[in-house]
Amino acid sequence: MAKMTMIQALRSAMDVMLARDRNVVVFGEDVGYFGGVFRCTEGLQAKYGKSRVFDTPIAEGGIVGVAVGMAVYGLRPVAEIQFADYFYPAYDQIVSEAARLRYRSAGDFTAPITIRMPVGGGIYGGQTHSQSPEALLTHVCGLRTVIPSNPYDAKGLLISAIESDDPVMFLEPKRLYNGPFDGHHDQPVVPWSKHPAGEVPEGYYTVPLESAATLRAGQALTVLTYGTMVFVCEAAAREAGIDAEIIDLRSLWPLDLDAIVASVKKTGRCVIVHEATRTSGFGAELAALVQEHCFYHLEAPIERVTGWDTPYPHAQEWAYFPGPQRVAAAFKRAVEA
């Protein structure tokens, strides 16, 4: 296996699929010659040509609209939205066209579209470069929503997404692009090469969609989280000295409900952690599902740790970002209740 950052793993996934399937095309703003603002597509245009890896105008609605047309005619487009904050002009195309195509055609047409979007904070992007809009996507029938936390999963899930006949919203935590971190904003990023998840096969493999992963087994409480918050929760569990079982959801919708229920029934306690704003965030859906399926096994109220109900602040980014101290406090409340 090779040591890869998440950027390298995502590039490897697209490289594998461009070589494997002539119907795969990659496009978006600056993804061609420039290789993308985060360099995820660097070198792919030179290798596969301008007809398969190409730049688009700054028009997100057009990018997704073109992807829908391509998919109807048999291609498998991989479209990049430069930042998740920019996807709103394309929301109508995503919701009204891509997500509904199979249903409205009674299965005659599918939309095998993958839309890649960097999400989340941690890089001082401010209110227009740090959003986490996953709840707006999981609410839409017909969409799959995926968010990896490490390079191995990122590559395997992206290959599975490209091969899926359903439209997949593939959210990439930009704070993790170049390596994990220990949950603290004032600590250096830890290279993926020192983390087991940084080992990635160079060829083809898949990670199943709709599957969660237990990253840390435990008995005291269940932590439901995803993306960057996986590492924050690991740091919080260490610092609080709590035997937490950390479930990395990976696929937000469809959801691996069996893994969630099995863990919460075992521990009797549940803390949900995500970076997005609290009200109507995806954590609310998770809390409802745990309540519905695990009520008689719960020994304490379900806790949520999230971003605040405000735009992502630039100057106060690390007050907004749910850090280990805030998460550890929730862990302690759950086990002491």
KETOR-298529 format. One record per atom (N, C-alpha, C): residue in one letter; x, y, z. Coordinates in steps of 0.1 Angstrom, whole numbers, padded with zeros to 4 digits, always signed. Example, Ala and Ser with C-alpha at 12.3 -4.5 7.8 and 13.67 -1.06 7.14 Angstrom:
2
A+0132-0057+0078A+0123-0045+0078A+0132-0033+0078S+0128-0022+0071S+0137-0011+0071S+0129+0000+0079
END
This chain:
337
M+0008-0012+0000M+0000+0000+0000M+0009+0013+0000A+0003+0023-0005A+0010+0036-0006A+0005+0045+0006K+0013+0054+0010K+0009+0064+0019K+0003+0076+0011M-0009+0080+0014M-0015+0091+0007M-0022+0100+0016T-0023+0113+0013T-0032+0122+0019T-0046+0120+0013M-0055+0127+0018M-0069+0126+0013M-0069+0131-0002I-0062+0142-0004I-0062+0148-0017I-0056+0137-0027Q-0045+0131-0024Q-0039+0121-0032Q-0048+0109-0034A-0056+0105-0024A-0065+0094-0025A-0076+0097-0034L-0082+0109-0033L-0093+0113-0042L-0088+0113-0056R-0076+0119-0058R-0071+0119-0072R-0069+0105-0077S-0064+0096-0069S-0062+0082-0073S-0075+0076-0077A-0085+0078-0069A-0099+0073-0073A-0103+0077-0086M-0102+0090-0089M-0106+0095-0102M-0097+0090-0113D-0084+0088-0111D-0075+0083-0120D-0079+0068-0124V-0082+0060-0113V-0086+0046-0115V-0098+0045-0124M-0108+0054-0121M-0121+0053-0128M-0120+0059-0142L-0112+0069-0144L-0110+0074-0158L-0104+0063-0167A-0095+0056-0161A-0088+0045-0168A-0097+0033-0170R-0106+0030-0161R-0114+0018-0161R-0126+0020-0169D-0132+0032-0170D-0145+0034-0177D-0144+0046-0185R-0146+0044-0199R-0145+0055-0208R-0156+0065-0206N-0167+0061-0199N-0178+0070-0197N-0177+0080-0186V-0166+0078-0178V-0163+0087-0167V-0157+0100-0172V-0163+0111-0169V-0157+0124-0172V-0156+0133-0159V-0146+0141-0158V-0144+0150-0147V-0144+0164-0151F-0151+0173-0144F-0151+0187-0148F-0156+0196-0137G-0153+0209-0138G-0156+0218-0128G-0147+0231-0130E-0149+0240-0121E-0141+0252-0122E-0126+0250-0118D-0117+0252-0128D-0103+0251-0127D-0098+0237-0124V-0106+0227-0127V-0101+0213-0124V-0092+0208-0135G-0091+0214-0146G-0083+0209-0157G-0068+0212-0156Y-0064+0222-0164Y-0050+0226-0164Y-0045+0229-0150F-0053+0236-0142F-0048+0241-0129F-0048+0230-0119G-0057+0220-0121G-0057+0208-0112G-0066+0210-0100G-0075+0221-0100G-0084+0223-0089G-0077+0232-0079V-0086+0240-0071V-0080+0249-0061V-0073+0242-0050F-0077+0229-0048F-0070+0221-0038F-0061+0210-0044R-0060+0211-0057R-0051+0202-0065R-0056+0187-0065C-0068+0185-0063C-0073+0171-0062C-0073+0165-0076T-0074+0173-0087T-0074+0167-0100T-0061+0170-0108E-0051+0173-0101E-0038+0177-0107E-0033+0166-0116G-0029+0169-0128G-0023+0159-0137G-0033+0150-0145L-0046+0151-0141L-0055+0142-0148L-0058+0147-0162Q-0059+0160-0165Q-0062+0164-0178Q-0050+0161-0187A-0038+0162-0182A-0026+0159-0191A-0026+0144-0194K-0031+0136-0185K-0031+0121-0188K-0043+0117-0196Y-0055+0123-0195Y-0067+0118-0201Y-0072+0127-0212G-0067+0139-0213G-0071+0148-0224G-0082+0158-0219K-0084+0168-0227K-0093+0179-0224K-0108+0175-0226S-0110+0164-0233S-0124+0160-0235S-0130+0152-0224R-0121+0147-0215R-0125+0139-0203R-0123+0146-0190V-0114+0156-0190V-0111+0163-0177V-0110+0178-0182F-0120+0186-0179F-0121+0199-0185F-0127+0210-0175D-0123+0222-0178D-0128+0234-0170D-0142+0238-0175T-0149+0244-0165T-0162+0250-0168T-0162+0264-0165P-0172+0272-0169P-0174+0285-0164P-0178+0285-0150I-0178+0297-0143I-0182+0298-0130I-0197+0299-0130A-0204+0287-0130A-0218+0286-0132A-0222+0273-0126E-0225+0272-0113E-0227+0259-0107E-0240+0253-0112G-0250+0261-0115G-0263+0255-0120G-0260+0249-0134G-0251+0255-0142G-0248+0250-0155G-0240+0237-0153I-0231+0237-0144I-0222+0225-0141I-0231+0213-0139V-0240+0214-0129V-0249+0203-0126V-0259+0200-0137G-0264+0210-0143G-0273+0208-0154G-0267+0200-0166V-0255+0203-0169V-0247+0196-0179V-0245+0181-0174A-0242+0180-0161A-0240+0166-0156A-0252+0158-0157V-0264+0163-0155V-0277+0156-0157V-0278+0152-0171G-0276+0160-0181G-0277+0157-0195G-0268+0146-0198M-0255+0147-0194M-0245+0137-0197M-0250+0123-0191A-0255+0123-0179A-0259+0110-0172A-0270+0104-0180V-0280+0112-0185V-0291+0106-0193V-0286+0099-0205Y-0275+0104-0211Y-0270+0098-0223Y-0259+0088-0221G-0257+0083-0208G-0249+0072-0206G-0235+0075-0200L-0232+0088-0198L-0219+0091-0192L-0220+0090-0177R-0208+0090-0170R-0208+0090-0155R-0200+0102-0151P-0206+0114-0151P-0199+0126-0148P-0195+0127-0133V-0183+0133-0131V-0178+0136-0117V-0176+0151-0118A-0186+0158-0112A-0185+0173-0112A-0180+0178-0099E-0172+0188-0099E-0167+0195-0087E-0173+0208-0085I-0178+0211-0074I-0182+0224-0069I-0171+0229-0060Q-0165+0240-0064Q-0152+0244-0058Q-0152+0245-0043F-0163+0250-0037F-0166+0250-0023F-0180+0247-0021A-0184+0239-0011A-0198+0236-0008A-0206+0249-0007D-0201+0260-0003D-0208+0272-0001D-0213+0277-0014Y-0208+0272-0025Y-0212+0277-0039Y-0222+0269-0045F-0227+0258-0038F-0236+0249-0045F-0251+0254-0046Y-0254+0265-0039Y-0268+0269-0039Y-0274+0273-0053P-0266+0279-0062P-0272+0281-0075P-0275+0268-0082A-0269+0257-0078A-0272+0244-0085A-0282+0236-0077Y-0287+0241-0066Y-0296+0233-0058Y-0309+0229-0065D-0314+0238-0074D-0326+0234-0081D-0323+0222-0091Q-0312+0223-0098Q-0308+0212-0107Q-0306+0199-0099I-0300+0200-0087I-0297+0188-0079I-0311+0182-0074V-0319+0190-0069V-0332+0186-0062V-0342+0182-0073S-0345+0191-0082S-0356+0189-0092S-0353+0180-0103E-0340+0179-0107E-0336+0171-0118E-0329+0158-0114A-0317+0160-0109A-0308+0148-0106A-0315+0138-0096A-0320+0144-0085A-0326+0135-0075A-0339+0129-0079R-0346+0135-0088R-0360+0130-0092R-0360+0122-0105L-0349+0121-0112L-0349+0115-0125L-0353+0101-0126R-0348+0092-0117R-0352+0078-0117R-0367+0077-0114Y-0372+0085-0104Y-0386+0084-0099Y-0395+0089-0110R-0393+0101-0116R-0402+0106-0126R-0402+0099-0139S-0392+0091-0142S-0391+0083-0154S-0395+0068-0152A-0400+0065-0139A-0403+0052-0136A-0392+0042-0138G-0380+0047-0136G-0368+0038-0137G-0362+0037-0151D-0368+0044-0161D-0363+0044-0175D-0349+0051-0176F-0347+0061-0167F-0335+0069-0167F-0329+0069-0153T-0316+0069-0152T-0309+0071-0139T-0300+0083-0140A-0295+0087-0129A-0286+0099-0128A-0273+0095-0121P-0264+0088-0128P-0252+0083-0122P-0242+0095-0121I-0245+0105-0112I-0237+0117-0111I-0230+0117-0098T-0218+0121-0097T-0210+0123-0085T-0207+0138-0084I-0211+0145-0073I-0208+0159-0072I-0199+0160-0060R-0187+0164-0062R-0177+0166-0051R-0177+0180-0046M-0177+0181-0033M-0177+0195-0027M-0168+0195-0014P-0158+0204-0013P-0151+0206-0001P-0161+0212+0009V-0161+0207+0022V-0170+0213+0032V-0162+0216+0045G-0168+0224+0053G-0164+0226+0067G-0153+0237+0068G-0150+0239+0081G-0141+0250+0085G-0127+0244+0088G-0120+0252+0096G-0107+0248+0100G-0095+0254+0092I-0099+0262+0082I-0088+0268+0073I-0090+0283+0072Y-0098+0289+0082Y-0100+0303+0082Y-0106+0308+0069G-0116+0301+0064G-0123+0305+0052G-0135+0314+0054G-0139+0316+0066G-0150+0326+0069G-0163+0321+0065Q-0173+0329+0064Q-0187+0325+0063Q-0190+0320+0049T-0182+0323+0039T-0185+0319+0025T-0176+0308+0020H-0168+0302+0029H-0159+0291+0025H-0158+0280+0035S-0168+0279+0044S-0167+0270+0056S-0179+0263+0059Q-0189+0263+0051Q-0202+0258+0054Q-0203+0243+0053S-0212+0237+0061S-0214+0223+0061S-0229+0220+0058P-0233+0219+0045P-0247+0219+0042P-0253+0205+0041E-0248+0195+0048E-0252+0182+0046E-0267+0180+0049A-0273+0187+0058A-0287+0185+0062A-0296+0189+0050L-0292+0199+0042L-0299+0203+0030L-0299+0192+0020L-0290+0183+0020L-0289+0172+0011L-0296+0160+0015T-0294+0156+0028T-0300+0144+0033T-0315+0145+0033H-0320+0157+0033H-0335+0159+0033H-0341+0156+0020V-0333+0155+0009V-0338+0153-0005V-0339+0139-0008C-0351+0134-0011C-0353+0120-0016C-0346+0118-0029G-0339+0107-0030G-0332+0104-0043G-0317+0107-0043L-0312+0114-0033L-0298+0117-0032L-0291+0108-0022R-0279+0104-0025R-0270+0098-0015R-0260+0109-0011T-0257+0109+0002T-0248+0119+0008T-0237+0112+0016V-0224+0114+0012V-0213+0107+0017V-0203+0117+0022I-0196+0114+0033I-0185+0122+0038I-0174+0114+0045P-0163+0112+0039P-0152+0104+0044P-0144+0112+0055S-0137+0104+0063S-0128+0111+0073S-0113+0107+0071N-0110+0098+0062N-0096+0094+0060N-0094+0090+0045P-0081+0089+0041P-0078+0087+0027P-0083+0073+0022Y-0082+0063+0030Y-0087+0049+0026Y-0102+0050+0022D-0109+0055+0032D-0124+0056+0029D-0127+0065+0017A-0119+0076+0017A-0122+0086+0006A-0121+0080-0008K-0110+0072-0010K-0108+0066-0023K-0119+0055-0026G-0121+0046-0016G-0130+0036-0018G-0145+0040-0019L-0148+0051-0012L-0162+0056-0013L-0164+0064-0026L-0154+0071-0030L-0155+0078-0043L-0157+0069-0055I-0149+0058-0055I-0151+0048-0065I-0165+0042-0065S-0170+0039-0053S-0183+0034-0052S-0194+0044-0057A-0191+0057-0053A-0200+0067-0058A-0201+0069-0073I-0189+0068-0079I-0189+0070-0094I-0196+0058-0100E-0195+0046-0094E-0201+0034-0100E-0216+0033-0097S-0221+0042-0088S-0235+0041-0084S-0244+0047-0095D-0256+0042-0096D-0265+0047-0106D-0274+0058-0100D-0272+0061-0087D-0279+0072-0081D-0269+0084-0080P-0275+0096-0079P-0267+0108-0077P-0261+0108-0063V-0248+0111-0062V-0241+0110-0049V-0235+0124-0047M-0238+0130-0035M-0232+0142-0031M-0220+0138-0022F-0208+0141-0027F-0196+0136-0021F-0189+0147-0014L-0191+0148+0000L-0186+0159+0007L-0172+0156+0013E-0162+0165+0011E-0148+0163+0014E-0144+0173+0025P-0141+0169+0037P-0137+0179+0048P-0124+0185+0044K-0124+0197+0041K-0111+0204+0036K-0101+0204+0047R-0105+0204+0060R-0095+0205+0071R-0087+0192+0071L-0092+0181+0065L-0085+0168+0065L-0078+0166+0052Y-0078+0175+0042Y-0072+0172+0029Y-0058+0168+0030N-0050+0174+0039N-0036+0171+0039N-0032+0164+0051G-0041+0158+0059G-0038+0150+0071G-0047+0152+0082P-0048+0143+0092P-0056+0145+0103P-0050+0154+0113F-0057+0158+0123F-0052+0166+0134F-0057+0162+0147D-0051+0166+0158D-0055+0160+0171D-0067+0167+0177G-0074+0175+0169G-0086+0181+0175G-0084+0195+0180H-0072+0200+0181H-0069+0213+0186H-0064+0222+0175H-0069+0234+0175H-0065+0243+0164H-0051+0248+0165D-0045+0247+0177D-0032+0253+0179D-0021+0242+0179Q-0025+0230+0174Q-0015+0219+0173Q-0012+0217+0159P+0000+0212+0155P+0003+0209+0141P-0004+0198+0136V-0007+0198+0123V-0013+0187+0116V-0004+0175+0116V-0010+0163+0119V-0003+0151+0120V-0003+0145+0106P+0009+0141+0100P+0008+0136+0087P+0000+0123+0086W-0006+0120+0075W-0014+0108+0074W-0004+0096+0074S+0008+0098+0071S+0018+0086+0071S+0020+0081+0085K+0016+0089+0095K+0017+0084+0109K+0004+0078+0114H-0006+0078+0105H-0020+0074+0109H-0023+0062+0100P-0028+0050+0105P-0030+0039+0098P-0040+0041+0086A-0049+0050+0087A-0058+0053+0076A-0052+0059+0064G-0039+0063+0065G-0032+0069+0054G-0027+0058+0044E-0028+0046+0048E-0024+0035+0039E-0035+0032+0029V-0032+0034+0016V-0042+0033+0006V-0037+0024-0006P-0045+0014-0010P-0041+0006-0022P-0041+0015-0034E-0031+0013-0043E-0030+0021-0054E-0040+0018-0066G-0045+0006-0066G-0054+0002-0076G-0069+0004-0072Y-0077-0005-0079Y-0092-0004-0077Y-0096-0011-0064Y-0104-0005-0056Y-0112-0012-0045Y-0123-0003-0042T-0133-0008-0035T-0144+0000-0031T-0147-0001-0016V-0153+0009-0010V-0159+0009+0003V-0174+0010+0001P-0182+0001+0007P-0196+0001+0004P-0203+0014+0009L-0211+0019+0000L-0220+0030+0005L-0230+0024+0015E-0235+0033+0023E-0245+0029+0034E-0238+0021+0045S-0225+0022+0047S-0219+0015+0057S-0211+0024+0067A-0213+0023+0080A-0206+0030+0090A-0194+0022+0094A-0185+0028+0101A-0173+0022+0106A-0171+0025+0121T-0168+0015+0129T-0165+0017+0143T-0150+0020+0144L-0147+0032+0146L-0132+0036+0147L-0126+0034+0161R-0135+0033+0171R-0130+0031+0184R-0140+0024+0192A-0137+0012+0196A-0147+0004+0204A-0147+0009+0218G-0159+0008+0224G-0160+0013+0238G-0173+0008+0245Q-0174+0010+0258Q-0186+0005+0265Q-0193+0016+0272A-0187+0028+0274A-0194+0038+0282A-0204+0046+0275L-0202+0049+0262L-0212+0057+0255L-0209+0055+0240T-0219+0058+0232T-0218+0058+0217T-0217+0072+0212V-0207+0075+0203V-0205+0088+0197V-0208+0086+0182L-0218+0094+0177L-0222+0093+0163L-0216+0106+0156T-0207+0105+0147T-0201+0116+0141T-0196+0113+0127Y-0189+0122+0120Y-0184+0120+0107Y-0175+0132+0103G-0167+0129+0093G-0158+0140+0088G-0147+0144+0098T-0144+0157+0098T-0134+0162+0107T-0137+0159+0122M-0150+0159+0126M-0153+0157+0140M-0149+0143+0145V-0146+0134+0136V-0141+0120+0141V-0128+0122+0149F-0119+0131+0145F-0107+0133+0152F-0108+0141+0164V-0118+0151+0164V-0121+0158+0176V-0127+0149+0187C-0135+0140+0183C-0141+0131+0192C-0131+0121+0198E-0122+0117+0190E-0111+0108+0195E-0103+0116+0205A-0099+0128+0203A-0092+0136+0212A-0100+0138+0225A-0112+0141+0224A-0121+0143+0235A-0122+0131+0244A-0123+0119+0238A-0124+0107+0246A-0111+0104+0253R-0100+0107+0247R-0087+0105+0253R-0085+0115+0265E-0088+0127+0263E-0086+0137+0273E-0096+0135+0285A-0108+0131+0282A-0118+0129+0293A-0116+0115+0300G-0108+0107+0294G-0106+0093+0299G-0119+0085+0299I-0127+0087+0289I-0140+0080+0288I-0139+0069+0277D-0144+0057+0280D-0144+0046+0271D-0155+0047+0261A-0153+0057+0251A-0164+0060+0242A-0162+0051+0229E-0173+0047+0224E-0173+0040+0211E-0177+0050+0200I-0167+0052+0191I-0169+0062+0181I-0173+0056+0168I-0185+0060+0163I-0190+0055+0150I-0188+0066+0140D-0180+0063+0130D-0179+0072+0118D-0189+0068+0108L-0199+0076+0106L-0211+0073+0098L-0207+0071+0084R-0198+0079+0078R-0193+0078+0064R-0204+0081+0054S-0214+0073+0054S-0226+0075+0045S-0237+0081+0054L-0240+0094+0052L-0251+0100+0060L-0265+0096+0055W-0266+0095+0042W-0279+0089+0037W-0277+0083+0024P-0282+0070+0022P-0288+0062+0032P-0278+0059+0044L-0284+0056+0056L-0277+0055+0068L-0275+0041+0072D-0264+0037+0079D-0262+0024+0085D-0269+0024+0098L-0282+0022+0098L-0290+0023+0111L-0287+0011+0120D-0284+0000+0114D-0281-0012+0122D-0269-0010+0131A-0258-0004+0125A-0246-0001+0133A-0249+0008+0144I-0257+0018+0142I-0261+0028+0152I-0268+0022+0163V-0279+0014+0160V-0287+0008+0170V-0280-0002+0178A-0271-0010+0172A-0264-0020+0179A-0255-0014+0189S-0248-0003+0186S-0239+0004+0195S-0246+0011+0206V-0257+0018+0203V-0264+0025+0214V-0271+0015+0224K-0276+0004+0219K-0282-0006+0227K-0271-0012+0237K-0259-0013+0232K-0248-0018+0240K-0244-0008+0251T-0242+0004+0247T-0237+0014+0257T-0248+0021+0265G-0260+0023+0260G-0270+0030+0267G-0269+0045+0267R-0259+0050+0261R-0258+0065+0260R-0253+0069+0247C-0257+0081+0243C-0254+0086+0229C-0251+0101+0229V-0239+0104+0222V-0236+0118+0220V-0234+0120+0205I-0240+0130+0199I-0239+0132+0185I-0231+0145+0182V-0222+0144+0173V-0212+0156+0171V-0212+0159+0156H-0214+0171+0153H-0212+0176+0139H-0208+0191+0139E-0202+0195+0128E-0197+0209+0127E-0208+0219+0123A-0218+0214+0116A-0228+0223+0110A-0236+0229+0122T-0244+0239+0118T-0252+0246+0128T-0262+0236+0134R-0267+0240+0146R-0274+0230+0154R-0289+0228+0150T-0296+0239+0148T-0310+0238+0145T-0313+0232+0131S-0321+0221+0131S-0324+0213+0119S-0311+0207+0113G-0300+0206+0120G-0289+0199+0115G-0291+0184+0115F-0282+0177+0108F-0283+0163+0107F-0284+0155+0120G-0278+0161+0130G-0278+0155+0143G-0292+0154+0149A-0301+0163+0145A-0315+0162+0150A-0321+0149+0144E-0319+0146+0132E-0324+0133+0126E-0318+0121+0133L-0305+0122+0136L-0299+0111+0143L-0305+0109+0157A-0307+0120+0164A-0313+0119+0177A-0327+0113+0177A-0335+0117+0166A-0348+0111+0165A-0347+0096+0162L-0338+0092+0154L-0337+0077+0151L-0333+0069+0163V-0323+0075+0171V-0319+0068+0183V-0330+0067+0193Q-0338+0078+0194Q-0349+0078+0203Q-0360+0067+0199E-0362+0067+0186E-0373+0057+0181E-0368+0043+0183H-0356+0040+0181H-0351+0026+0180H-0344+0021+0193C-0341+0030+0202C-0333+0026+0213C-0339+0032+0227F-0351+0036+0227F-0356+0043+0238F-0355+0035+0251Y-0358+0022+0251Y-0358+0014+0263Y-0344+0010+0268H-0334+0014+0259H-0320+0011+0263H-0312+0023+0268L-0318+0035+0266L-0311+0047+0269L-0311+0049+0284E-0300+0053+0290E-0298+0055+0304E-0295+0070+0307A-0295+0078+0296A-0293+0092+0298A-0298+0100+0286P-0301+0113+0287P-0306+0120+0275P-0295+0120+0264I-0300+0120+0252I-0291+0121+0240I-0285+0135+0240E-0272+0136+0238E-0265+0149+0238E-0261+0153+0223R-0262+0166+0220R-0257+0170+0207R-0246+0181+0209V-0235+0180+0202V-0225+0190+0202V-0223+0195+0187T-0225+0207+0185T-0226+0212+0171T-0219+0226+0170G-0219+0231+0157G-0216+0245+0155G-0228+0253+0160W-0226+0266+0161W-0236+0275+0166W-0246+0280+0155D-0257+0285+0159D-0267+0290+0149D-0263+0304+0145T-0253+0304+0137T-0248+0317+0132T-0239+0314+0120P-0237+0323+0111P-0227+0321+0100P-0214+0318+0106Y-0206+0311+0099Y-0192+0307+0103Y-0184+0319+0105P-0179+0323+0117P-0172+0336+0118P-0157+0334+0114H-0151+0344+0108H-0137+0343+0105H-0128+0345+0116A-0130+0356+0124A-0121+0359+0135A-0122+0350+0147Q-0135+0344+0148Q-0137+0335+0160Q-0140+0321+0155E-0132+0317+0145E-0135+0303+0139E-0134+0292+0150W-0124+0293+0159W-0122+0282+0168W-0131+0283+0180A-0139+0294+0181A-0150+0294+0191A-0162+0287+0186Y-0163+0288+0172Y-0175+0282+0166Y-0172+0266+0164F-0160+0263+0160F-0156+0249+0158F-0158+0241+0170P-0166+0230+0170P-0168+0222+0182P-0155+0215+0185G-0148+0220+0195G-0135+0214+0199G-0135+0203+0210P-0124+0197+0213P-0124+0186+0223P-0129+0190+0236Q-0127+0202+0241Q-0133+0206+0254Q-0148+0206+0255R-0154+0211+0244R-0169+0211+0244R-0174+0197+0242V-0167+0189+0234V-0172+0175+0232V-0170+0167+0245A-0158+0169+0251A-0155+0161+0263A-0166+0164+0274A-0170+0177+0275A-0180+0181+0285A-0193+0173+0283A-0196+0172+0270A-0209+0164+0267A-0207+0149+0270F-0195+0144+0268F-0192+0130+0272F-0194+0128+0287K-0189+0137+0294K-0190+0136+0309K-0205+0138+0314R-0212+0147+0308R-0226+0148+0311R-0234+0135+0308A-0231+0129+0297A-0238+0117+0294A-0235+0105+0303V-0222+0103+0307V-0219+0092+0315V-0222+0094+0330E-0223+0107+0334E-0227+0110+0348E-0242+0112+0350A-0249+0112+0340A-0264+0114+0342A-0270+0102+0349
END
